[in-house]
Amino acid sequence: MNSRQETGNTRLDDAARAGWLYYVAGNTQDQIAAKLGISRQTAQRLVSLAMSEGLIKVRVDHPIANCLDLAARLKSRFALDLVEVVPSDPTSSSTTIGIAEAAAAEIERRLRSATPIVMAIGTGRTLKAAIEQLPPMECPQHKVVSLTGNISPDGSAAFYNVIFTMADRVKARSFPMPLPVIASSPEERDMLLSQPMIQPTLALAAEADVTFVGIGDLGPKAPLYEDGFISEGELKALQKAGGVAEIVGWVFDREGRMIEGITNDRVSSAALPSREKSLVIALAMGDRKLPGILAAVNRRLVNGLITDERTAAALLGGA
C-alpha cells in the first residue's frame, strides 16, 4: 500500500470516528474536536466526509404525529397486532419506497434478538426491496424459511423470490422451497408437496414466529401474470371469479375468501402461518393494492401491516 492509500484510509477512519461520535454518541462538533485533538473545522469536515462517503446510515426515528395516529386507528379498527405507517411521498408512484425501509428495520430488529426464532418469508417486489436494505448480519441462532417455491415456469430461479438474497445477507439457517411457484396440475402439486425433502420445510413454515409477505394485485399488470406464473386466460378467469389480490400465489376475493379452483388448486406455497399464535406482517401500499389490503386485514389473512399514509387513510375511509 502506498502512502497516498494509507493517508486516504486513515482519513476515512477518522471520518468514521467523527461520524460515530456525532450521530451515535450525540457529541457536538466542539466535543469531537476536543476528543480527537483536532480543530472544530476539521471535525466538521470529517463529519461531512462520513456522510458523503456513505459511512453513516441515517434512520428518521422522530415520531410523525399523523402516521402514529393512522397506525393506532388501523390497529384498533382491524384488530391488528402490529401496524407501522410511513410518510407518503406525493411526487412518487413507487409501491415500495418508505415501506421497504421500514420493513427492513423491522426484520433487522427481529434478527438482532439473541433468542432463536423462525422467520417465514414470502415473495415480491416490496419484500425484495426490503431485503436489499438489510446490513450484513451473523444470525446462526435463527431459521429463515421460504413460504413459496423458487422456480419459474421456464425452470429458472424466480426473480422476486428473496430467500437466496436473504441467505447471502443474513448468516442464518435458510430453508428454500425447491418447487415451482404454481404446479402444472393439482396432482403434480400434491405429489411435490408430499416429497420427504419438502415436508420438513412445510412443517417449519407452520411454526414461524414472524412472517413477512407482500400483497400482489390482480389487475392488468398483476405480478403473477407479468412474471409468467399464470396465463392471460387464467388471470381473466381469476378476475371473473372475483379475485382481487394474492399472497404467495393464493388468490382471494374482496371478502378475503380464497378463490376455488383455477390456479389455487395448483399453488405450491405453504399455508400462511397461524395469525392466532404468530405475527404475519404484510408490506403493501398504493391504490392498485388497496382492495387486496382491505380484504387481507378484514379477513385476518394477516395481523400486521406496514403501509404508507395515503393507503392507511384510504383503508380507514373505506372500511
C-alpha angles and dihedrals in degrees: 000000000000125000092257092057091046091051091049093049092047090051091051089049089053090046091052091051092048091046092050092048091050105039102028107026094036098232122160119237089254090055091048090051091052094046095047095038094238137118122274090245091054090048090052091050092049092051089050091048091052089056097043092049092052093245090130124060111198123205119188105229097168108123110242107213098217093048091049092048093049091047092051092049093048091049091052098041096050100027091241122171097213131021129170122180120193127197117272122236104223091201097051129086092189118129093202109041113112097004093062090056093045091049091049090054091050093047091048092049091053093047092050088066115110090212110090115249138178112232120193120204130200126194143251144093098292094049091047090052089050095050090050088060093059118108119230107279139180108221108155091153093066135072122215117197131186117231094201142047120268101211123098123215091263092054096256125124111278105253098218096043101113105190093098093046089051093047089054093052101035118047096216128123105277127203114195124190105236094203139103112268089235121018123222093246141004089252092054090048092052092047093050094048091050093060114119092234092054099046096071091050091052090048091049092050090054089056096053115141092201132012132194119201139166126225116228120203122228099220127120090291096044110164091229089058099038091050092051101248095120133026127243089253091053091048091053091046090052091048091049089051089056100262114159104165147355140220115205088341098309106125120211138178133237090281092053092251118143115248111245118238123333100094102340092079089057100046111120095197123119117253115265110269118255114287089202096059102027144026120263110187123194121205108205143132141162141067096277091057096042098097090048094047091048092049092047095052094040093051092038093237081145130022098197132055137190111190143135134266097261094050092044092052091048092050091053092045094050099040 
